[in-house]
Amino acid sequence: MNVESINAIIEAKPNLSTVLGMEFLSTPEDDTCMARMKVDERTRQPFGFLSGGASLALAENLAGVGSSALCPDCACVGIEVSGSHMKAVSEGDTVTAYGRLQHFGKKLHVWQVDIHNTNGELISSVRVTNFILHTPKP
């Protein structure tokens, strides 16, 4: 999935993705997308580990990028996010999120997003549902 046009929109003005340092990457498959995020002062909780909220934000934003790439003339918004965190990640590491489209409907997209640390260990598994608004983007 090519996300370059979506990256241009994201980088145009500050937003949660830019504030948390998310980097969205194109993939060769049409139903997948990827992102990376450093565990640093923006994304850690007070004990020095990746915040679960930052992980969920990464997953929801990645799914939004994926849906937006598939439906470039629509506004795609998250309506449900559900995740489980399996392992802590220390400050200084980088996590990689890999999203795979599970359902592609006219109004709903469902994504499975798995987040791994640099050792390839599963950190979080997140399911995201996006609502597709078939109106011009604001």
C-alpha positions as CSV (number, residue, x, y, z in Angstrom):
1,M,0.0,0.0,0.0
2,N,1.4,3.4,-1.0
3,V,1.0,5.9,1.8
4,E,3.1,8.7,0.4
5,S,0.1,11.0,-0.4
6,I,-1.2,10.4,3.1
7,N,2.2,11.3,4.6
8,A,2.1,14.6,2.8
9,I,-1.3,15.4,4.4
10,I,-0.1,14.3,7.9
11,E,3.1,16.4,7.6
12,A,1.3,19.5,6.4
13,K,0.3,20.6,10.0
14,P,0.9,19.4,13.6
15,N,-1.3,16.6,14.7
16,L,-1.1,13.6,17.1
17,S,1.0,11.5,14.6
18,T,3.6,14.2,14.2
19,V,3.7,15.1,17.9
20,L,4.3,11.4,18.8
21,G,6.9,11.0,16.0
22,M,5.0,8.3,14.0
23,E,6.5,7.4,10.7
24,F,4.2,5.7,8.2
25,L,5.7,3.4,5.6
26,S,4.5,2.0,2.3
27,T,4.3,-1.8,1.9
28,P,4.2,-4.0,-1.3
29,E,0.8,-5.5,-0.4
30,D,-2.4,-3.6,-1.1
31,D,-4.1,-4.6,2.2
32,T,-1.2,-3.8,4.6
33,C,0.5,-0.8,6.0
34,M,3.4,-0.1,8.5
35,A,4.5,2.5,11.0
36,R,7.4,3.1,13.4
37,M,7.5,5.1,16.6
38,K,10.4,5.7,19.1
39,V,9.9,5.1,22.8
40,D,11.0,8.4,24.2
41,E,9.8,11.3,26.4
42,R,6.7,11.7,24.1
43,T,5.5,8.1,24.2
44,R,6.6,6.7,27.6
45,Q,4.8,6.6,30.8
46,P,6.5,7.9,34.0
47,F,8.2,4.5,34.7
48,G,10.2,4.7,31.4
49,F,8.1,2.1,29.4
50,L,6.0,2.6,26.3
51,S,2.6,3.9,27.3
52,G,-0.3,1.7,26.3
53,G,-2.1,4.8,25.2
54,A,0.7,5.6,22.8
55,S,0.5,2.0,21.4
56,L,-3.2,2.4,20.8
57,A,-2.7,5.8,19.2
58,L,-0.1,4.3,16.9
59,A,-2.5,1.5,15.9
60,E,-5.5,3.8,15.4
61,N,-3.5,6.3,13.3
62,L,-2.0,3.5,11.2
63,A,-5.4,2.1,10.5
64,G,-6.6,5.6,9.6
65,V,-3.7,6.0,7.2
66,G,-4.5,2.6,5.6
67,S,-8.2,3.4,5.2
68,S,-7.3,6.9,3.8
69,A,-5.0,5.3,1.2
70,L,-7.7,3.0,0.1
71,C,-10.4,5.7,0.0
72,P,-8.5,8.9,-0.9
73,D,-11.6,11.0,-1.4
74,C,-13.2,10.1,1.9
75,A,-12.6,11.1,5.5
76,C,-11.8,7.9,7.5
77,V,-12.3,8.1,11.3
78,G,-11.8,5.5,14.0
79,I,-14.9,4.4,15.9
80,E,-13.6,1.5,17.9
81,V,-10.1,0.5,19.2
82,S,-9.5,-2.5,21.3
83,G,-6.1,-3.8,22.3
84,S,-4.1,-6.1,24.5
85,H,-0.6,-5.3,25.7
86,M,1.7,-8.3,26.1
87,K,5.2,-7.0,26.8
88,A,6.8,-3.8,28.1
89,V,9.1,-1.8,25.9
90,S,11.8,0.4,27.5
91,E,12.6,4.0,26.5
92,G,15.2,4.0,23.7
93,D,13.6,1.2,21.7
94,T,11.6,1.6,18.6
95,V,8.3,-0.2,17.9
96,T,7.0,-1.2,14.5
97,A,3.3,-1.6,13.8
98,Y,2.0,-3.8,11.0
99,G,-1.6,-3.4,10.0
100,R,-3.6,-5.8,7.9
101,L,-7.1,-5.0,6.5
102,Q,-9.6,-7.6,7.8
103,H,-12.8,-6.2,6.3
104,F,-13.2,-3.7,3.4
105,G,-16.8,-2.4,3.3
106,K,-18.4,0.7,1.9
107,K,-18.9,2.2,5.3
108,L,-16.6,0.2,7.6
109,H,-13.0,-1.0,7.5
110,V,-11.6,-3.4,10.2
111,W,-7.9,-3.6,10.7
112,Q,-5.7,-5.9,12.8
113,V,-2.6,-4.1,14.0
114,D,0.3,-5.9,15.7
115,I,3.1,-4.0,17.3
116,H,6.6,-5.4,17.8
117,N,9.8,-4.3,19.5
118,T,13.2,-4.2,17.7
119,N,13.7,-7.9,18.7
120,G,10.5,-8.8,16.8
121,E,8.6,-9.7,20.0
122,L,4.9,-9.0,20.0
123,I,4.2,-6.0,22.2
124,S,0.5,-5.2,21.5
125,S,-2.3,-6.6,19.4
126,V,-5.0,-4.1,18.4
127,R,-8.2,-4.2,16.4
128,V,-9.4,-1.0,14.9
129,T,-12.7,-0.2,13.2
130,N,-12.9,2.9,10.9
131,F,-16.0,4.6,9.7
132,I,-15.7,5.8,6.1
133,L,-17.4,9.2,5.4
134,H,-18.1,9.5,1.7
135,T,-18.0,13.3,1.8
136,P,-15.1,15.5,0.8
137,K,-12.4,15.9,3.5
138,P,-12.5,19.1,5.4
